[in-house]
Amino acid sequence: MNIDEALRDAMTVEGAVGVSLVDYDSGMTLGAQGGNALLDLEAAGAGNTEVMRAKLRTIASLQLDDTIEDILITLQRQYHIIRPLSDVLVGRLFLYLVLDRGRANLALARHHLRRVEQKLTV
């Protein structure tokens, strides 16, 4: 599944507001679906690059032999899920999914995003 297909698939999650694929070396958004006037996916992707980098630095400084499955940021009205791609051959990329907290099922959304990641080819 290519990037556009994967992002469209991610948007089928109940409560999805927007999704993007971000390179966390550069902060560049490689593709996006959804979003609105209150959610600039490119700006959010660049900002969450710093979240990703900070967590990776923390894992390294603690000398943990582990990897990030996903990072969940819970807001009053939204869930933000950052899911790094596990395939080391594609570079340092993450999927970023924003959900309307009132309409989303977080467990199902995480499961769906995992499936999207597994089918995505970059």
N, C-alpha and C positions, 0 to 999 in steps of 0.2 A: 504494500500500500504506500503510495507516495505521500508527500507532506500535505497537500491539499485534501486528499481523501481522508487521511488520518485526522486532520483538524475538523473536517466536517463530521466525521464519526464521533469525535469527542464532544461536539456540540449537540449531539442527540441525547446526552445525559440530562435527565430531568433537572431543571434549575440552572443549566449552563448559561452564563452571561457572555463569556468570551474565553478563547483558548489561543495560545501561541506556542511556537517552537523557538527557543532562544539559544544562541551561542553564548555561553558564559565566560568565554575568553574575551570576546569583543563586546558583549552586551547587545549585539545586533539581533533583531527579530527576523527569523528566516521565513516565517509565515504566520498568519493570524486569521481567525474567524470570529465574528461577533464583536463584542465591545459596544460602546455607545459614547455619548458626549461626556459621561462621567467616568468612563473607563478607557483610557488611552493605552492600548495593549503594548505599543512600542515603549512608552515611558515606563509602564509597569514591568516589562521584561528587562529593561536596563536596570531599574531599581532592584529587582529581585536577583539580578546577577550578583549584586553585593551581598545579598542574603546567602546565596549559594556559596560564594567565595568565603564568607565569614565562617560558615558551618564547616567547610572543608579545612580551613585553617585550624579550627578548634579540634576537629578529629585528629589532625596531624599533630597538634601540640600535646594532645592527650595520649598520643601514640596508640590510638585504637586501631585494631586490625579489623576494620569494618567499612561498609559503604552506606551511603544514604539511599534509602528506598523512596521516601518522599518527605517533604517538609510541608506541614499544615500550618497555615496562619488563619486563626479564627477571629473574624471581626463581628460586630453586633449584627450586621445584615448580610455578611458574605463569608464564604470559605474560599481561601486561596490555596491551591495545591501546586507545589513545585515538585516535579518528578524527573530526576536526571535519567537520561537514557543509559541503559546498562551496557550497550554495545560499545566497547572501547574503540572500535574501528571508525565510528562516525564522528569522533571528536568530542568536545565537551559541550553537550547540548542538554537542555531540559524542556519538558512540556510544562506549561503554566496554564492552569485551569481555574477560572473564577466562577463560583456558584452562588446563586441566590439562596441564602441560608433557610429562608422560609419555605422554599420549594424543593430543595435538594435532599437526597439521602446520601450522606457522606460516605458510608461504607460501600454502597453501590457505585458511587462516583469514583472512588479510589480503585475499585475492582475494574470498572470500565476503562479507566485511564491506563491501568496496567496492561489490559488487553490491546489497547491502541498502541502503546509503546512496543509491544511484542510484534505487532504486524507492520510497524512503520519501517520503511526503508528510505535511507537518505542518500 
